[in-house]
């Protein structure tokens, strides 16, 4: 859908996802790295566990569908070339520290002088302004500053992280939306602008009911681990099964009655429901105000039932009954998942250098007009230098010199 | 309401979406000027309207803090789609709309006579966005899609927890609810631009489950590469040490510290008055520090516990060491950075009083998001939408009111 648009993607791992989304929607996204390759290529995990800049799985994950060039934008000649590229671009996406682009003489006013209507999307930990602007961070720090970390973990231990970085993804996805809003405006009016993304703010954007709960009730949501806290009880949400874990939270009243009914019938059909479970009027059970004793009495047979089944059995049983119970998927489960297969979610992409194909998500949206597939793997270092610099009129001879002088 | 300009001025969206995913997706459009008309009914109110907390703890469809936090700038049209005459009103709305959004279990809109093929008959270049839990087809398509279930299906709890304990849910229970709206909004704007240029509408189909998987791609690739499933590693990080959450002065107060380089380590040692650790053979290299990570965590905890989390953050940041307060909801509410950047909008709501509505996560320099009106009471804009947007005469409107369509 965005065919004909071009983005220059100068981001490190904090901003990859933005360009990935635009590329999937059809834009020509050119990853601009420093000569020798971006430092984010040193980030693991690596293909076959071999640390190598051409084998970073993090790089692979979020740079597919992008082409790649190398350019030293701090050198004068490099800046000149960047300016030539900017004339061909609609978006510039960057994740340098606030003020860095300005210090290179590449602030927004300069950029918009080069290309009228250009959109500059900047992704930083805390944004381009404000008291935390220059703070140093990493994923655990940002997640802590966004409110998610505090609510995650067991009550008897410190808050615990999600070990796969997340703030950069909230920010990257938000950046794609912000960039598209700016693009829509430009297409309507010709006016470009800056999109200022804060990883902290994009992540704090959704804390479910935590903010209204604090404002209206003065309650601070705390971490509850594998449980849910209600007025008079704690209720298990994570259960063990034969070969893994099952997620099931006990919703009361009309909303949860169907799941309870079906679950008890299921248990009954295997002789695992007791008289107590069969006697409960689920429609009128208020799980939010029940006592611990009732919760324990309900939980015990359910616990035994889950323990006697495998993940696969529980998954299938829940689907057959259309009820809200599911096993925790492993990576292997996801790659074999029936629903994802039915929707043709996975796609194999060639990596000739590794002499292999690697499975990726195919597309995040199915459009009746345009295919949004992942089409090709992330770029090698400087892979498209000749192609792209050729487009702005640099000869092969010039490229040799630029390479020798460390510009590309 | 204030009719200030916005990027999407003039754009109309018929929003049948509900729960969290619907409003969060619409929000990107409503906050930038689109007329987003939410179709809802008191016969089967949105789950958020019947979710705590309530103003003064008194339940009521217009009193939910959860609902009202997320629905600023949105119009509410009360329309009971089960009523025999509702379809004609809905079709008139579709005829005036650029976009129809929904995130119901697949089949609901079709049952109402509002499937994509029907919509096209009413408005040939309509863009329809579907965003159900698992996508519009496949064996799980009809599965209920609570956020916590989706997160487990997508494997997120594998990454959360301690080596000696089981996996844990993400602390924000409906975590996945904020993921698909971003992908959906980006795709929808691209589709609008495409329509403006080609005259063609389209159907966009997203699955909340699938978009969530975009947040774990590196782990999928790692499994493919090495056969290794994710493991629970507490607060450690393979590339940093110290890297954890440290106790601070006060009740349940914590600060993160994450050291990725020798320089940051040296700065930290100076700060906590232990310069001798810099060259100590136990701690002098990354590998030696990793080997003695437990000891380092004990040493640092012994220092951080003497200060408030804000003091630890400020001192560490001044020394060039990444660190931050582990903020709870009250801290986020008062966060100076987020306040300066207008994450929250205080708007006067008829039932809530002055109440905090969610703003946007980012800033656009020329066309900022605008807080134009508070979250709607159920059906607040029914008359406005019918008479001003759909062009009903007063008589028509009154007749339909009498027939009980707008409930």
Interface residues (C-beta under 8 A of the other chain):
Chain A: X1 X2 X17 X21 X22 X25 X26 X43 X44 X45 X46 X47 X48 X49 X57 X58 X60 X61 X62 X108 X126 X127 X128 X129 X130 X131 X132 X133 X135 X136 X137 X138 X140 X141 X142 X144 X145 X146 X147 X148 X149 X150 X151 X152 X153 X154 X157 X158 X159 X160 X161 X162 X163 X164 X166 X169 X170 X173 X174 X175 X176 X177 X178 X180 X181 X182 X183 X184 X185 X187 X188 X191 X192 X193 X194 X195 X196 X197 X198 X200 X201 X202 X204 X205 X206 X207 X208 X209 X210 X211 X212 X213 X214 X215 X216 X217 X219 X220 X221 X222 X223 X225 X226 X237 X238 X240 X245 X247 X249 X251 X255 X259 X318 X319 X322 X323 X324 X325 X326 X327 X328 X329 X330 X331 X332 X333 X334 X335 X338 X339 X340 X342 X343 X345 X358 X359 X360 X361 X364 X365 X366 X367 X368 X369 X370 X372
Chain B: X7 X8 X20 X24 X28 X32 X47 X51 X52 X53 X54 X55 X57 X65 X66 X68 X69 X134 X135 X137 X138 X139 X140 X141 X142 X143 X144 X146 X148 X149 X151 X152 X153 X154 X155 X156 X157 X158 X159 X160 X161 X162 X165 X166 X167 X168 X169 X170 X171 X172 X173 X174 X175 X177 X178 X179 X182 X183 X184 X185 X186 X187 X189 X190 X191 X192 X193 X194 X196 X200 X202 X203 X204 X205 X206 X207 X209 X210 X211 X213 X214 X215 X216 X217 X218 X219 X220 X221 X222 X223 X224 X225 X226 X229 X230 X232 X233 X234 X235 X237 X238 X239 X240 X243 X244 X245 X246 X247 X252 X254 X255 X256 X257 X258 X260 X264 X317 X320 X321 X322 X323 X324 X325 X326 X327 X328 X329 X330 X331 X332 X333 X335 X336 X337 X338 X340 X341 X343 X344 X355 X356 X358 X360 X361 X362 X363 X364 X365 X366 X367
